[in-house]
Each structure stands twice: as C-alpha cells, then as structure tokens.
Amino acid sequence: MNETETLILKVIRDFVAQHGYAPTHAEIGARANVSVHTVAQYIARLEIRGFIEKGPRGHRNIKLLKREQEAA
C-alpha cells in the first residue's frame, strides 16, 4: 500500500471508530487533504485490493473488511 492509501484507510477506520458509521468522500478528503475525486480513485483501489467494500448506493456505504487489519 502506498502512503495515500494507508492514510485514507486510517481516516475511514478512525471515523468509523469515532462516529459508528462510514464517512462520506468529502469527509475523507477533508481529513486526508485530498480532493473528492482522488478519494473516489483510492476507494476503488482499496475495494479491488479487498480492504473495504462499498454498498450499492448512498454516501456512507463503505464497510471495512477483515483484511483491513493487515494494513494497520
């Protein structure tokens, strides 16, 4: 994993731990200091690599998978 992937995954993990639900792409971007477009690209990468799963629709549709713990 590269540095940005690791950061975005950490932002998601920390947000879920604090709030109990997934962040929006805008919330991830604000915390990681990247654009929403960049967040979308990295979310797609993380999903392909098996770290997260996206639901079919909605803004808070990111689910952390067990493999996510390997990145910690």
PDB file of N, CA, C and O in Angstrom:
ATOM      1  N   MET A   1       0.841  -1.192   0.000  1.00  0.00           N
ATOM      2  CA  MET A   1       0.000   0.000   0.000  1.00  0.00           C
ATOM      3  C   MET A   1       0.877   1.243   0.000  1.00  0.00           C
ATOM      4  O   MET A   1       1.906   1.298   0.673  1.00  0.00           O
ATOM      5  N   ASN A   2       0.449   2.241  -0.770  1.00  0.00           N
ATOM      6  CA  ASN A   2       1.213   3.475  -0.747  1.00  0.00           C
ATOM      7  C   ASN A   2       0.737   4.375   0.400  1.00  0.00           C
ATOM      8  O   ASN A   2      -0.215   4.052   1.111  1.00  0.00           O
ATOM      9  N   GLU A   3       1.407   5.483   0.557  1.00  0.00           N
ATOM     10  CA  GLU A   3       1.145   6.372   1.696  1.00  0.00           C
ATOM     11  C   GLU A   3      -0.286   6.927   1.689  1.00  0.00           C
ATOM     12  O   GLU A   3      -0.926   7.006   2.738  1.00  0.00           O
ATOM     13  N   THR A   4      -0.779   7.305   0.525  1.00  0.00           N
ATOM     14  CA  THR A   4      -2.127   7.868   0.446  1.00  0.00           C
ATOM     15  C   THR A   4      -3.185   6.812   0.725  1.00  0.00           C
ATOM     16  O   THR A   4      -4.173   7.098   1.400  1.00  0.00           O
ATOM     17  N   GLU A   5      -2.998   5.600   0.218  1.00  0.00           N
ATOM     18  CA  GLU A   5      -3.935   4.513   0.516  1.00  0.00           C
ATOM     19  C   GLU A   5      -3.991   4.253   2.016  1.00  0.00           C
ATOM     20  O   GLU A   5      -5.067   4.094   2.593  1.00  0.00           O
ATOM     21  N   THR A   6      -2.830   4.213   2.631  1.00  0.00           N
ATOM     22  CA  THR A   6      -2.753   3.981   4.073  1.00  0.00           C
ATOM     23  C   THR A   6      -3.458   5.099   4.837  1.00  0.00           C
ATOM     24  O   THR A   6      -4.191   4.838   5.791  1.00  0.00           O
ATOM     25  N   LEU A   7      -3.237   6.338   4.419  1.00  0.00           N
ATOM     26  CA  LEU A   7      -3.863   7.480   5.082  1.00  0.00           C
ATOM     27  C   LEU A   7      -5.385   7.428   4.945  1.00  0.00           C
ATOM     28  O   LEU A   7      -6.101   7.623   5.928  1.00  0.00           O
ATOM     29  N   ILE A   8      -5.878   7.169   3.753  1.00  0.00           N
ATOM     30  CA  ILE A   8      -7.324   7.128   3.533  1.00  0.00           C
ATOM     31  C   ILE A   8      -7.956   5.996   4.330  1.00  0.00           C
ATOM     32  O   ILE A   8      -9.029   6.169   4.909  1.00  0.00           O
ATOM     33  N   LEU A   9      -7.309   4.854   4.365  1.00  0.00           N
ATOM     34  CA  LEU A   9      -7.826   3.736   5.152  1.00  0.00           C
ATOM     35  C   LEU A   9      -7.853   4.090   6.639  1.00  0.00           C
ATOM     36  O   LEU A   9      -8.798   3.740   7.347  1.00  0.00           O
ATOM     37  N   LYS A  10      -6.821   4.780   7.108  1.00  0.00           N
ATOM     38  CA  LYS A  10      -6.773   5.206   8.516  1.00  0.00           C
ATOM     39  C   LYS A  10      -7.889   6.212   8.810  1.00  0.00           C
ATOM     40  O   LYS A  10      -8.538   6.134   9.853  1.00  0.00           O
ATOM     41  N   VAL A  11      -8.106   7.140   7.907  1.00  0.00           N
ATOM     42  CA  VAL A  11      -9.178   8.124   8.085  1.00  0.00           C
ATOM     43  C   VAL A  11     -10.527   7.418   8.209  1.00  0.00           C
ATOM     44  O   VAL A  11     -11.331   7.746   9.082  1.00  0.00           O
ATOM     45  N   ILE A  12     -10.766   6.445   7.329  1.00  0.00           N
ATOM     46  CA  ILE A  12     -12.030   5.699   7.378  1.00  0.00           C
ATOM     47  C   ILE A  12     -12.153   4.949   8.698  1.00  0.00           C
ATOM     48  O   ILE A  12     -13.184   5.022   9.367  1.00  0.00           O
ATOM     49  N   ARG A  13     -11.101   4.231   9.070  1.00  0.00           N
ATOM     50  CA  ARG A  13     -11.112   3.438  10.305  1.00  0.00           C
ATOM     51  C   ARG A  13     -11.359   4.335  11.525  1.00  0.00           C
ATOM     52  O   ARG A  13     -12.188   4.013  12.377  1.00  0.00           O
ATOM     53  N   ASP A  14     -10.642   5.451  11.606  1.00  0.00           N
ATOM     54  CA  ASP A  14     -10.787   6.358  12.747  1.00  0.00           C
ATOM     55  C   ASP A  14     -12.181   6.994  12.792  1.00  0.00           C
ATOM     56  O   ASP A  14     -12.768   7.138  13.864  1.00  0.00           O
ATOM     57  N   PHE A  15     -12.704   7.371  11.627  1.00  0.00           N
ATOM     58  CA  PHE A  15     -14.031   7.982  11.569  1.00  0.00           C
ATOM     59  C   PHE A  15     -15.095   7.001  12.036  1.00  0.00           C
ATOM     60  O   PHE A  15     -15.972   7.357  12.824  1.00  0.00           O
ATOM     61  N   VAL A  16     -15.018   5.767  11.551  1.00  0.00           N
ATOM     62  CA  VAL A  16     -15.992   4.742  11.956  1.00  0.00           C
ATOM     63  C   VAL A  16     -15.894   4.489  13.460  1.00  0.00           C
ATOM     64  O   VAL A  16     -16.915   4.347  14.133  1.00  0.00           O
ATOM     65  N   ALA A  17     -14.680   4.431  13.985  1.00  0.00           N
ATOM     66  CA  ALA A  17     -14.497   4.199  15.417  1.00  0.00           C
ATOM     67  C   ALA A  17     -15.109   5.337  16.241  1.00  0.00           C
ATOM     68  O   ALA A  17     -15.682   5.101  17.305  1.00  0.00           O
ATOM     69  N   GLN A  18     -14.983   6.556  15.749  1.00  0.00           N
ATOM     70  CA  GLN A  18     -15.482   7.714  16.485  1.00  0.00           C
ATOM     71  C   GLN A  18     -16.990   7.908  16.341  1.00  0.00           C
ATOM     72  O   GLN A  18     -17.664   8.251  17.312  1.00  0.00           O
ATOM     73  N   HIS A  19     -17.522   7.695  15.144  1.00  0.00           N
ATOM     74  CA  HIS A  19     -18.921   8.034  14.869  1.00  0.00           C
ATOM     75  C   HIS A  19     -19.854   6.833  14.749  1.00  0.00           C
ATOM     76  O   HIS A  19     -21.068   6.974  14.898  1.00  0.00           O
ATOM     77  N   GLY A  20     -19.301   5.665  14.484  1.00  0.00           N
ATOM     78  CA  GLY A  20     -20.138   4.477  14.349  1.00  0.00           C
ATOM     79  C   GLY A  20     -20.716   4.267  12.961  1.00  0.00           C
ATOM     80  O   GLY A  20     -21.511   3.349  12.756  1.00  0.00           O
ATOM     81  N   TYR A  21     -20.336   5.091  12.019  1.00  0.00           N
ATOM     82  CA  TYR A  21     -20.773   4.950  10.628  1.00  0.00           C
ATOM     83  C   TYR A  21     -19.665   5.473   9.715  1.00  0.00           C
ATOM     84  O   TYR A  21     -18.750   6.160  10.169  1.00  0.00           O
ATOM     85  N   ALA A  22     -19.755   5.146   8.439  1.00  0.00           N
ATOM     86  CA  ALA A  22     -18.700   5.490   7.485  1.00  0.00           C
ATOM     87  C   ALA A  22     -18.740   6.969   7.099  1.00  0.00           C
ATOM     88  O   ALA A  22     -19.808   7.582   7.093  1.00  0.00           O
ATOM     89  N   PRO A  23     -17.588   7.535   6.781  1.00  0.00           N
ATOM     90  CA  PRO A  23     -17.537   8.921   6.318  1.00  0.00           C
ATOM     91  C   PRO A  23     -17.937   9.029   4.847  1.00  0.00           C
ATOM     92  O   PRO A  23     -17.880   8.049   4.104  1.00  0.00           O
ATOM     93  N   THR A  24     -18.337  10.221   4.442  1.00  0.00           N
ATOM     94  CA  THR A  24     -18.566  10.493   3.022  1.00  0.00           C
ATOM     95  C   THR A  24     -17.213  10.733   2.357  1.00  0.00           C
ATOM     96  O   THR A  24     -16.200  10.912   3.034  1.00  0.00           O
ATOM     97  N   HIS A  25     -17.210  10.735   1.033  1.00  0.00           N
ATOM     98  CA  HIS A  25     -15.964  11.028   0.313  1.00  0.00           C
ATOM     99  C   HIS A  25     -15.462  12.426   0.665  1.00  0.00           C
ATOM    100  O   HIS A  25     -14.255  12.638   0.787  1.00  0.00           O
ATOM    101  N   ALA A  26     -16.372  13.375   0.826  1.00  0.00           N
ATOM    102  CA  ALA A  26     -15.984  14.740   1.183  1.00  0.00           C
ATOM    103  C   ALA A  26     -15.326  14.783   2.563  1.00  0.00           C
ATOM    104  O   ALA A  26     -14.339  15.493   2.759  1.00  0.00           O
ATOM    105  N   GLU A  27     -15.863  14.035   3.506  1.00  0.00           N
ATOM    106  CA  GLU A  27     -15.275  13.998   4.854  1.00  0.00           C
ATOM    107  C   GLU A  27     -13.896  13.346   4.824  1.00  0.00           C
ATOM    108  O   GLU A  27     -12.980  13.796   5.512  1.00  0.00           O
ATOM    109  N   ILE A  28     -13.749  12.300   4.040  1.00  0.00           N
ATOM    110  CA  ILE A  28     -12.434  11.656   3.902  1.00  0.00           C
ATOM    111  C   ILE A  28     -11.449  12.636   3.285  1.00  0.00           C
ATOM    112  O   ILE A  28     -10.328  12.787   3.771  1.00  0.00           O
ATOM    113  N   GLY A  29     -11.866  13.303   2.214  1.00  0.00           N
ATOM    114  CA  GLY A  29     -10.995  14.257   1.533  1.00  0.00           C
ATOM    115  C   GLY A  29     -10.549  15.391   2.437  1.00  0.00           C
ATOM    116  O   GLY A  29      -9.386  15.795   2.406  1.00  0.00           O
ATOM    117  N   ALA A  30     -11.471  15.906   3.241  1.00  0.00           N
ATOM    118  CA  ALA A  30     -11.134  16.998   4.159  1.00  0.00           C
ATOM    119  C   ALA A  30     -10.096  16.559   5.184  1.00  0.00           C
ATOM    120  O   ALA A  30      -9.183  17.319   5.508  1.00  0.00           O
ATOM    121  N   ARG A  31     -10.229  15.350   5.690  1.00  0.00           N
ATOM    122  CA  ARG A  31      -9.295  14.858   6.709  1.00  0.00           C
ATOM    123  C   ARG A  31      -7.951  14.428   6.117  1.00  0.00           C
ATOM    124  O   ARG A  31      -6.918  14.524   6.779  1.00  0.00           O
ATOM    125  N   ALA A  32      -7.968  13.954   4.867  1.00  0.00           N
ATOM    126  CA  ALA A  32      -6.732  13.494   4.225  1.00  0.00           C
ATOM    127  C   ALA A  32      -6.091  14.582   3.363  1.00  0.00           C
ATOM    128  O   ALA A  32      -5.012  14.386   2.805  1.00  0.00           O
ATOM    129  N   ASN A  33      -6.765  15.731   3.258  1.00  0.00           N
ATOM    130  CA  ASN A  33      -6.283  16.857   2.465  1.00  0.00           C
ATOM    131  C   ASN A  33      -6.101  16.487   0.991  1.00  0.00           C
ATOM    132  O   ASN A  33      -5.093  16.831   0.373  1.00  0.00           O
ATOM    133  N   VAL A  34      -7.085  15.786   0.442  1.00  0.00           N
ATOM    134  CA  VAL A  34      -7.099  15.435  -0.979  1.00  0.00           C
ATOM    135  C   VAL A  34      -8.494  15.731  -1.529  1.00  0.00           C
ATOM    136  O   VAL A  34      -9.445  15.903  -0.767  1.00  0.00           O
ATOM    137  N   SER A  35      -8.608  15.787  -2.851  1.00  0.00           N
ATOM    138  CA  SER A  35      -9.898  16.084  -3.476  1.00  0.00           C
ATOM    139  C   SER A  35     -10.847  14.892  -3.386  1.00  0.00           C
ATOM    140  O   SER A  35     -10.424  13.757  -3.167  1.00  0.00           O
ATOM    141  N   VAL A  36     -12.123  15.171  -3.559  1.00  0.00           N
ATOM    142  CA  VAL A  36     -13.133  14.115  -3.561  1.00  0.00           C
ATOM    143  C   VAL A  36     -12.859  13.144  -4.711  1.00  0.00           C
ATOM    144  O   VAL A  36     -13.054  11.938  -4.565  1.00  0.00           O
ATOM    145  N   HIS A  37     -12.411  13.664  -5.841  1.00  0.00           N
ATOM    146  CA  HIS A  37     -12.070  12.810  -6.983  1.00  0.00           C
ATOM    147  C   HIS A  37     -10.946  11.839  -6.610  1.00  0.00           C
ATOM    148  O   HIS A  37     -11.010  10.653  -6.936  1.00  0.00           O
ATOM    149  N   THR A  38      -9.931  12.342  -5.936  1.00  0.00           N
ATOM    150  CA  THR A  38      -8.823  11.487  -5.500  1.00  0.00           C
ATOM    151  C   THR A  38      -9.316  10.438  -4.515  1.00  0.00           C
ATOM    152  O   THR A  38      -8.910   9.278  -4.589  1.00  0.00           O
ATOM    153  N   VAL A  39     -10.181  10.830  -3.600  1.00  0.00           N
ATOM    154  CA  VAL A  39     -10.759   9.875  -2.649  1.00  0.00           C
ATOM    155  C   VAL A  39     -11.462   8.756  -3.408  1.00  0.00           C
ATOM    156  O   VAL A  39     -11.270   7.581  -3.094  1.00  0.00           O
ATOM    157  N   ALA A  40     -12.269   9.105  -4.397  1.00  0.00           N
ATOM    158  CA  ALA A  40     -13.003   8.097  -5.170  1.00  0.00           C
ATOM    159  C   ALA A  40     -12.049   7.114  -5.839  1.00  0.00           C
ATOM    160  O   ALA A  40     -12.315   5.912  -5.864  1.00  0.00           O
ATOM    161  N   GLN A  41     -10.948   7.613  -6.377  1.00  0.00           N
ATOM    162  CA  GLN A  41      -9.959   6.737  -7.010  1.00  0.00           C
ATOM    163  C   GLN A  41      -9.350   5.772  -5.995  1.00  0.00           C
ATOM    164  O   GLN A  41      -9.211   4.581  -6.273  1.00  0.00           O
ATOM    165  N   TYR A  42      -8.996   6.274  -4.846  1.00  0.00           N
ATOM    166  CA  TYR A  42      -8.374   5.422  -3.832  1.00  0.00           C
ATOM    167  C   TYR A  42      -9.374   4.462  -3.197  1.00  0.00           C
ATOM    168  O   TYR A  42      -9.015   3.339  -2.844  1.00  0.00           O
ATOM    169  N   ILE A  43     -10.610   4.887  -3.051  1.00  0.00           N
ATOM    170  CA  ILE A  43     -11.650   3.984  -2.544  1.00  0.00           C
ATOM    171  C   ILE A  43     -11.787   2.796  -3.496  1.00  0.00           C
ATOM    172  O   ILE A  43     -11.884   1.650  -3.057  1.00  0.00           O
ATOM    173  N   ALA A  44     -11.794   3.074  -4.791  1.00  0.00           N
ATOM    174  CA  ALA A  44     -11.888   1.995  -5.788  1.00  0.00           C
ATOM    175  C   ALA A  44     -10.698   1.048  -5.673  1.00  0.00           C
ATOM    176  O   ALA A  44     -10.867  -0.170  -5.740  1.00  0.00           O
ATOM    177  N   ARG A  45      -9.504   1.593  -5.501  1.00  0.00           N
ATOM    178  CA  ARG A  45      -8.300   0.758  -5.334  1.00  0.00           C
ATOM    179  C   ARG A  45      -8.393  -0.113  -4.089  1.00  0.00           C
ATOM    180  O   ARG A  45      -8.092  -1.306  -4.131  1.00  0.00           O
ATOM    181  N   LEU A  46      -8.810   0.488  -2.987  1.00  0.00           N
ATOM    182  CA  LEU A  46      -8.909  -0.258  -1.729  1.00  0.00           C
ATOM    183  C   LEU A  46      -9.961  -1.356  -1.816  1.00  0.00           C
ATOM    184  O   LEU A  46      -9.807  -2.423  -1.220  1.00  0.00           O
ATOM    185  N   GLU A  47     -11.023  -1.091  -2.556  1.00  0.00           N
ATOM    186  CA  GLU A  47     -12.054  -2.116  -2.728  1.00  0.00           C
ATOM    187  C   GLU A  47     -11.521  -3.279  -3.571  1.00  0.00           C
ATOM    188  O   GLU A  47     -11.743  -4.442  -3.232  1.00  0.00           O
ATOM    189  N   ILE A  48     -10.833  -2.975  -4.649  1.00  0.00           N
ATOM    190  CA  ILE A  48     -10.247  -4.017  -5.500  1.00  0.00           C
ATOM    191  C   ILE A  48      -9.267  -4.875  -4.708  1.00  0.00           C
ATOM    192  O   ILE A  48      -9.203  -6.089  -4.901  1.00  0.00           O
ATOM    193  N   ARG A  49      -8.512  -4.251  -3.828  1.00  0.00           N
ATOM    194  CA  ARG A  49      -7.499  -4.964  -3.043  1.00  0.00           C
ATOM    195  C   ARG A  49      -8.080  -5.682  -1.827  1.00  0.00           C
ATOM    196  O   ARG A  49      -7.350  -6.359  -1.104  1.00  0.00           O
ATOM    197  N   GLY A  50      -9.385  -5.541  -1.595  1.00  0.00           N
ATOM    198  CA  GLY A  50     -10.044  -6.289  -0.536  1.00  0.00           C
ATOM    199  C   GLY A  50      -9.992  -5.678   0.850  1.00  0.00           C
ATOM    200  O   GLY A  50     -10.247  -6.371   1.835  1.00  0.00           O
ATOM    201  N   PHE A  51      -9.667  -4.394   0.950  1.00  0.00           N
ATOM    202  CA  PHE A  51      -9.611  -3.748   2.259  1.00  0.00           C
ATOM    203  C   PHE A  51     -10.958  -3.183   2.693  1.00  0.00           C
ATOM    204  O   PHE A  51     -11.256  -3.103   3.884  1.00  0.00           O
ATOM    205  N   ILE A  52     -11.765  -2.793   1.710  1.00  0.00           N
ATOM    206  CA  ILE A  52     -13.082  -2.243   2.004  1.00  0.00           C
ATOM    207  C   ILE A  52     -14.092  -2.822   1.025  1.00  0.00           C
ATOM    208  O   ILE A  52     -13.739  -3.467   0.038  1.00  0.00           O
ATOM    209  N   GLU A  53     -15.358  -2.572   1.331  1.00  0.00           N
ATOM    210  CA  GLU A  53     -16.443  -2.959   0.434  1.00  0.00           C
ATOM    211  C   GLU A  53     -17.410  -1.788   0.379  1.00  0.00           C
ATOM    212  O   GLU A  53     -17.738  -1.196   1.407  1.00  0.00           O
ATOM    213  N   LYS A  54     -17.866  -1.455  -0.822  1.00  0.00           N
ATOM    214  CA  LYS A  54     -18.839  -0.379  -0.981  1.00  0.00           C
ATOM    215  C   LYS A  54     -20.214  -0.961  -1.196  1.00  0.00           C
ATOM    216  O   LYS A  54     -20.385  -1.937  -1.927  1.00  0.00           O
ATOM    217  N   GLY A  55     -21.193  -0.355  -0.556  1.00  0.00           N
ATOM    218  CA  GLY A  55     -22.572  -0.754  -0.773  1.00  0.00           C
ATOM    219  C   GLY A  55     -23.060  -0.259  -2.126  1.00  0.00           C
ATOM    220  O   GLY A  55     -22.343   0.466  -2.816  1.00  0.00           O
ATOM    221  N   PRO A  56     -24.264  -0.639  -2.509  1.00  0.00           N
ATOM    222  CA  PRO A  56     -24.767  -0.304  -3.838  1.00  0.00           C
ATOM    223  C   PRO A  56     -25.060   1.181  -4.050  1.00  0.00           C
ATOM    224  O   PRO A  56     -25.000   1.661  -5.182  1.00  0.00           O
ATOM    225  N   ARG A  57     -25.370   1.905  -2.998  1.00  0.00           N
ATOM    226  CA  ARG A  57     -25.671   3.329  -3.151  1.00  0.00           C
ATOM    227  C   ARG A  57     -25.576   4.022  -1.802  1.00  0.00           C
ATOM    228  O   ARG A  57     -25.411   3.379  -0.766  1.00  0.00           O
ATOM    229  N   GLY A  58     -25.682   5.326  -1.833  1.00  0.00           N
ATOM    230  CA  GLY A  58     -25.627   6.099  -0.601  1.00  0.00           C
ATOM    231  C   GLY A  58     -24.251   6.699  -0.375  1.00  0.00           C
ATOM    232  O   GLY A  58     -23.263   6.270  -0.971  1.00  0.00           O
ATOM    233  N   HIS A  59     -24.204   7.689   0.485  1.00  0.00           N
ATOM    234  CA  HIS A  59     -22.958   8.405   0.743  1.00  0.00           C
ATOM    235  C   HIS A  59     -22.104   7.743   1.818  1.00  0.00           C
ATOM    236  O   HIS A  59     -20.888   7.937   1.843  1.00  0.00           O
ATOM    237  N   ARG A  60     -22.702   6.990   2.678  1.00  0.00           N
ATOM    238  CA  ARG A  60     -21.968   6.368   3.785  1.00  0.00           C
ATOM    239  C   ARG A  60     -22.016   4.850   3.619  1.00  0.00           C
ATOM    240  O   ARG A  60     -22.499   4.124   4.488  1.00  0.00           O
ATOM    241  N   ASN A  61     -21.508   4.400   2.492  1.00  0.00           N
ATOM    242  CA  ASN A  61     -21.663   2.994   2.126  1.00  0.00           C
ATOM    243  C   ASN A  61     -20.363   2.202   2.154  1.00  0.00           C
ATOM    244  O   ASN A  61     -20.267   1.164   1.501  1.00  0.00           O
ATOM    245  N   ILE A  62     -19.370   2.663   2.888  1.00  0.00           N
ATOM    246  CA  ILE A  62     -18.081   1.976   2.957  1.00  0.00           C
ATOM    247  C   ILE A  62     -18.066   1.054   4.173  1.00  0.00           C
ATOM    248  O   ILE A  62     -18.406   1.460   5.284  1.00  0.00           O
ATOM    249  N   LYS A  63     -17.673  -0.174   3.942  1.00  0.00           N
ATOM    250  CA  LYS A  63     -17.570  -1.154   5.022  1.00  0.00           C
ATOM    251  C   LYS A  63     -16.128  -1.655   5.083  1.00  0.00           C
ATOM    252  O   LYS A  63     -15.569  -2.082   4.073  1.00  0.00           O
ATOM    253  N   LEU A  64     -15.533  -1.600   6.267  1.00  0.00           N
ATOM    254  CA  LEU A  64     -14.186  -2.134   6.451  1.00  0.00           C
ATOM    255  C   LEU A  64     -14.254  -3.655   6.493  1.00  0.00           C
ATOM    256  O   LEU A  64     -15.139  -4.227   7.128  1.00  0.00           O
ATOM    257  N   LEU A  65     -13.323  -4.298   5.820  1.00  0.00           N
ATOM    258  CA  LEU A  65     -13.273  -5.754   5.810  1.00  0.00           C
ATOM    259  C   LEU A  65     -12.161  -6.241   6.717  1.00  0.00           C
ATOM    260  O   LEU A  65     -11.302  -5.455   7.117  1.00  0.00           O
ATOM    261  N   LYS A  66     -12.161  -7.509   7.045  1.00  0.00           N
ATOM    262  CA  LYS A  66     -11.152  -8.061   7.951  1.00  0.00           C
ATOM    263  C   LYS A  66      -9.744  -7.835   7.434  1.00  0.00           C
ATOM    264  O   LYS A  66      -8.820  -7.626   8.221  1.00  0.00           O
ATOM    265  N   ARG A  67      -9.569  -7.874   6.121  1.00  0.00           N
ATOM    266  CA  ARG A  67      -8.235  -7.682   5.558  1.00  0.00           C
ATOM    267  C   ARG A  67      -7.679  -6.312   5.929  1.00  0.00           C
ATOM    268  O   ARG A  67      -6.464  -6.118   5.947  1.00  0.00           O
ATOM    269  N   GLU A  68      -8.557  -5.368   6.222  1.00  0.00           N
ATOM    270  CA  GLU A  68      -8.141  -4.020   6.610  1.00  0.00           C
ATOM    271  C   GLU A  68      -7.175  -4.068   7.777  1.00  0.00           C
ATOM    272  O   GLU A  68      -6.293  -3.216   7.879  1.00  0.00           O
ATOM    273  N   GLN A  69      -7.321  -5.043   8.656  1.00  0.00           N
ATOM    274  CA  GLN A  69      -6.450  -5.158   9.823  1.00  0.00           C
ATOM    275  C   GLN A  69      -5.005  -5.443   9.420  1.00  0.00           C
ATOM    276  O   GLN A  69      -4.087  -5.123  10.175  1.00  0.00           O
ATOM    277  N   GLU A  70      -4.783  -6.039   8.244  1.00  0.00           N
ATOM    278  CA  GLU A  70      -3.427  -6.306   7.771  1.00  0.00           C
ATOM    279  C   GLU A  70      -2.663  -5.014   7.521  1.00  0.00           C
ATOM    280  O   GLU A  70      -1.438  -4.982   7.637  1.00  0.00           O
ATOM    281  N   ALA A  71      -3.381  -3.949   7.180  1.00  0.00           N
ATOM    282  CA  ALA A  71      -2.743  -2.680   6.859  1.00  0.00           C
ATOM    283  C   ALA A  71      -2.385  -1.885   8.100  1.00  0.00           C
ATOM    284  O   ALA A  71      -1.591  -0.947   8.023  1.00  0.00           O
ATOM    285  N   ALA A  72      -2.947  -2.237   9.230  1.00  0.00           N
ATOM    286  CA  ALA A  72      -2.734  -1.475  10.467  1.00  0.00           C
ATOM    287  C   ALA A  72      -1.328  -1.656  10.999  1.00  0.00           C
ATOM    288  O   ALA A  72      -0.981  -1.085  12.033  1.00  0.00           O
TER     289      ALA A  72
END
